[in-house]
Amino acid sequence: MPYKINNDCISCGVCAEECPVDAISVGDGKYVIDPNLCISCGACAAICPVGAPSQE
C-alpha cells in the first residue's frame, strides 16, 4: 500500500530527498506522494520530523 502525506506536513522537503524512486513532490501547501511510483519502502516515514507520511 503506498504512503500518503497527511496535513501534519510542514513542507520541509526531507522526505522528497530521501525517496529512492522520486515519488514525492511539492503539492499545494504540502508534499504529495504519487501512489503509482511509491514502492512502500517507508524511507519517507522514517525520516519525517512530524510523522506526516503514513499508510492508510
N, CA, C and O atoms as a GROMACS GRO file, in nm:
protein
  224
    1MET      N    1   0.085  -0.117   0.000
    1MET     CA    2   0.000   0.000   0.000
    1MET      C    3   0.090   0.124   0.000
    1MET      O    4   0.179   0.135   0.084
    2PRO      N    5   0.067   0.217  -0.092
    2PRO     CA    6   0.151   0.336  -0.098
    2PRO      C    7   0.131   0.428   0.022
    2PRO      O    8   0.025   0.428   0.085
    3TYR      N    9   0.231   0.505   0.050
    3TYR     CA   10   0.223   0.604   0.158
    3TYR      C   11   0.149   0.727   0.110
    3TYR      O   12   0.143   0.756  -0.010
    4LYS      N   13   0.091   0.800   0.206
    4LYS     CA   14   0.026   0.928   0.180
    4LYS      C   15   0.080   1.026   0.284
    4LYS      O   16   0.118   0.985   0.394
    5ILE      N   17   0.083   1.153   0.250
    5ILE     CA   18   0.130   1.255   0.343
    5ILE      C   19   0.008   1.330   0.396
    5ILE      O   20  -0.071   1.386   0.320
    6ASN      N   21  -0.006   1.330   0.528
    6ASN     CA   22  -0.123   1.394   0.589
    6ASN      C   23  -0.099   1.544   0.609
    6ASN      O   24   0.006   1.597   0.573
    7ASN      N   25  -0.196   1.611   0.667
    7ASN     CA   26  -0.191   1.757   0.684
    7ASN      C   27  -0.091   1.804   0.790
    7ASN      O   28  -0.076   1.924   0.809
    8ASP      N   29  -0.024   1.711   0.858
    8ASP     CA   30   0.079   1.749   0.954
    8ASP      C   31   0.208   1.795   0.884
    8ASP      O   32   0.299   1.847   0.948
    9CYS      N   33   0.215   1.775   0.753
    9CYS     CA   34   0.333   1.810   0.674
    9CYS      C   35   0.370   1.957   0.694
    9CYS      O   36   0.286   2.046   0.686
   10ILE      N   37   0.500   1.980   0.720
   10ILE     CA   38   0.550   2.117   0.738
   10ILE      C   39   0.631   2.163   0.616
   10ILE      O   40   0.698   2.266   0.622
   11SER      N   41   0.623   2.089   0.509
   11SER     CA   42   0.688   2.123   0.381
   11SER      C   43   0.838   2.145   0.393
   11SER      O   44   0.893   2.236   0.331
   12CYS      N   45   0.905   2.062   0.472
   12CYS     CA   46   1.050   2.075   0.489
   12CYS      C   47   1.127   2.011   0.373
   12CYS      O   48   1.241   2.048   0.347
   13GLY      N   49   1.066   1.914   0.303
   13GLY     CA   50   1.129   1.851   0.188
   13GLY      C   51   1.221   1.736   0.218
   13GLY      O   52   1.277   1.677   0.125
   14VAL      N   53   1.239   1.702   0.343
   14VAL     CA   54   1.330   1.593   0.379
   14VAL      C   55   1.284   1.461   0.317
   14VAL      O   56   1.367   1.382   0.272
   15CYS      N   57   1.156   1.438   0.314
   15CYS     CA   58   1.103   1.312   0.260
   15CYS      C   59   1.132   1.299   0.111
   15CYS      O   60   1.168   1.192   0.063
   16ALA      N   61   1.118   1.409   0.038
   16ALA     CA   62   1.142   1.406  -0.106
   16ALA      C   63   1.288   1.373  -0.137
   16ALA      O   64   1.317   1.300  -0.232
   17GLU      N   65   1.378   1.425  -0.056
   17GLU     CA   66   1.521   1.397  -0.075
   17GLU      C   67   1.552   1.251  -0.045
   17GLU      O   68   1.644   1.194  -0.104
   18GLU      N   69   1.478   1.190   0.046
   18GLU     CA   70   1.504   1.053   0.090
   18GLU      C   71   1.442   0.947  -0.002
   18GLU      O   72   1.487   0.833  -0.004
   19CYS      N   73   1.339   0.984  -0.076
   19CYS     CA   74   1.266   0.887  -0.158
   19CYS      C   75   1.354   0.830  -0.270
   19CYS      O   76   1.405   0.905  -0.353
   20PRO      N   77   1.372   0.696  -0.272
   20PRO     CA   78   1.461   0.635  -0.371
   20PRO      C   79   1.403   0.631  -0.512
   20PRO      O   80   1.477   0.608  -0.608
   21VAL      N   81   1.272   0.653  -0.527
   21VAL     CA   82   1.210   0.646  -0.659
   21VAL      C   83   1.150   0.780  -0.703
   21VAL      O   84   1.074   0.785  -0.800
   22ASP      N   85   1.183   0.887  -0.633
   22ASP     CA   86   1.134   1.022  -0.666
   22ASP      C   87   0.982   1.029  -0.678
   22ASP      O   88   0.930   1.092  -0.770
   23ALA      N   89   0.913   0.964  -0.585
   23ALA     CA   90   0.766   0.964  -0.587
   23ALA      C   91   0.707   1.083  -0.514
   23ALA      O   92   0.585   1.102  -0.517
   24ILE      N   93   0.790   1.164  -0.448
   24ILE     CA   94   0.740   1.274  -0.365
   24ILE      C   95   0.773   1.407  -0.431
   24ILE      O   96   0.886   1.431  -0.474
   25SER      N   97   0.672   1.494  -0.439
   25SER     CA   98   0.691   1.625  -0.498
   25SER      C   99   0.613   1.730  -0.419
   25SER      O  100   0.530   1.698  -0.334
   26VAL      N  101   0.642   1.856  -0.450
   26VAL     CA  102   0.574   1.966  -0.382
   26VAL      C  103   0.430   1.973  -0.434
   26VAL      O  104   0.405   1.976  -0.554
   27GLY      N  105   0.338   1.976  -0.339
   27GLY     CA  106   0.198   1.991  -0.374
   27GLY      C  107   0.147   2.127  -0.333
   27GLY      O  108   0.225   2.221  -0.319
   28ASP      N  109   0.018   2.139  -0.314
   28ASP     CA  110  -0.044   2.264  -0.275
   28ASP      C  111  -0.042   2.277  -0.124
   28ASP      O  112  -0.134   2.230  -0.056
   29GLY      N  113   0.063   2.338  -0.069
   29GLY     CA  114   0.074   2.358   0.074
   29GLY      C  115   0.141   2.246   0.150
   29GLY      O  116   0.172   2.262   0.268
   30LYS      N  117   0.164   2.133   0.086
   30LYS     CA  118   0.234   2.020   0.148
   30LYS      C  119   0.291   1.932   0.038
   30LYS      O  120   0.256   1.947  -0.080
   31TYR      N  121   0.378   1.842   0.075
   31TYR     CA  122   0.433   1.748  -0.022
   31TYR      C  123   0.331   1.637  -0.048
   31TYR      O  124   0.248   1.607   0.038
   32VAL      N  125   0.338   1.578  -0.166
   32VAL     CA  126   0.246   1.470  -0.203
   32VAL      C  127   0.326   1.352  -0.257
   32VAL      O  128   0.436   1.368  -0.310
   33ILE      N  129   0.269   1.234  -0.244
   33ILE     CA  130   0.332   1.112  -0.292
   33ILE      C  131   0.250   1.056  -0.408
   33ILE      O  132   0.128   1.039  -0.396
   34ASP      N  133   0.316   1.030  -0.519
   34ASP     CA  134   0.249   0.968  -0.634
   34ASP      C  135   0.230   0.820  -0.603
   34ASP      O  136   0.329   0.746  -0.594
   35PRO      N  137   0.106   0.774  -0.586
   35PRO     CA  138   0.082   0.635  -0.549
   35PRO      C  139   0.126   0.535  -0.656
   35PRO      O  140   0.148   0.418  -0.626
   36ASN      N  141   0.139   0.582  -0.779
   36ASN     CA  142   0.183   0.493  -0.887
   36ASN      C  143   0.334   0.472  -0.886
   36ASN      O  144   0.383   0.375  -0.944
   37LEU      N  145   0.407   0.560  -0.821
   37LEU     CA  146   0.553   0.548  -0.812
   37LEU      C  147   0.600   0.493  -0.678
   37LEU      O  148   0.706   0.431  -0.671
   38CYS      N  149   0.522   0.515  -0.572
   38CYS     CA  150   0.561   0.474  -0.437
   38CYS      C  151   0.579   0.322  -0.430
   38CYS      O  152   0.494   0.246  -0.475
   39ILE      N  153   0.692   0.280  -0.372
   39ILE     CA  154   0.720   0.137  -0.357
   39ILE      C  155   0.700   0.090  -0.212
   39ILE      O  156   0.738  -0.021  -0.176
   40SER      N  157   0.640   0.175  -0.130
   40SER     CA  158   0.607   0.143   0.010
   40SER      C  159   0.729   0.103   0.093
   40SER      O  160   0.720   0.015   0.178
   41CYS      N  161   0.842   0.167   0.068
   41CYS     CA  162   0.965   0.131   0.139
   41CYS      C  163   0.970   0.190   0.280
   41CYS      O  164   1.038   0.136   0.368
   42GLY      N  165   0.898   0.300   0.303
   42GLY     CA  166   0.895   0.361   0.436
   42GLY      C  167   1.007   0.458   0.466
   42GLY      O  168   1.017   0.509   0.577
   43ALA      N  169   1.093   0.486   0.368
   43ALA     CA  170   1.205   0.578   0.390
   43ALA      C  171   1.154   0.717   0.428
   43ALA      O  172   1.214   0.783   0.514
   44CYS      N  173   1.048   0.761   0.367
   44CYS     CA  174   0.993   0.894   0.397
   44CYS      C  175   0.939   0.901   0.539
   44CYS      O  176   0.961   0.999   0.610
   45ALA      N  177   0.870   0.798   0.580
   45ALA     CA  178   0.812   0.794   0.715
   45ALA      C  179   0.921   0.790   0.821
   45ALA      O  180   0.907   0.850   0.928
   46ALA      N  181   1.029   0.720   0.792
   46ALA     CA  182   1.137   0.706   0.889
   46ALA      C  183   1.211   0.837   0.913
   46ALA      O  184   1.264   0.858   1.022
   47ILE      N  185   1.216   0.925   0.814
   47ILE     CA  186   1.295   1.047   0.825
   47ILE      C  187   1.211   1.171   0.857
   47ILE      O  188   1.266   1.273   0.899
   48CYS      N  189   1.081   1.164   0.839
   48CYS     CA  190   0.995   1.281   0.859
   48CYS      C  191   0.993   1.326   1.006
   48CYS      O  192   0.966   1.245   1.095
   49PRO      N  193   1.022   1.454   1.031
   49PRO     CA  194   1.027   1.502   1.171
   49PRO      C  195   0.890   1.512   1.239
   49PRO      O  196   0.882   1.521   1.362
   50VAL      N  197   0.782   1.511   1.160
   50VAL     CA  198   0.648   1.523   1.219
   50VAL      C  199   0.560   1.401   1.193
   50VAL      O  200   0.442   1.402   1.230
   51GLY      N  201   0.613   1.298   1.131
   51GLY     CA  202   0.536   1.176   1.107
   51GLY      C  203   0.423   1.190   1.008
   51GLY      O  204   0.322   1.121   1.019
   52ALA      N  205   0.439   1.279   0.909
   52ALA     CA  206   0.331   1.304   0.814
   52ALA      C  207   0.306   1.188   0.716
   52ALA      O  208   0.190   1.159   0.688
   53PRO      N  209   0.408   1.121   0.665
   53PRO     CA  210   0.380   1.008   0.574
   53PRO      C  211   0.331   0.885   0.650
   53PRO      O  212   0.388   0.846   0.753
   54SER      N  213   0.226   0.825   0.599
   54SER     CA  214   0.174   0.702   0.660
   54SER      C  215   0.100   0.622   0.557
   54SER      O  216   0.064   0.672   0.451
   55GLN      N  217   0.078   0.497   0.589
   55GLN     CA  218  -0.002   0.410   0.503
   55GLN      C  219  -0.142   0.407   0.559
   55GLN      O  220  -0.162   0.382   0.678
   56GLU      N  221  -0.240   0.433   0.474
   56GLU     CA  222  -0.379   0.434   0.520
   56GLU      C  223  -0.454   0.317   0.463
   56GLU      O  224  -0.573   0.301   0.491
   0.00000   0.00000   0.00000
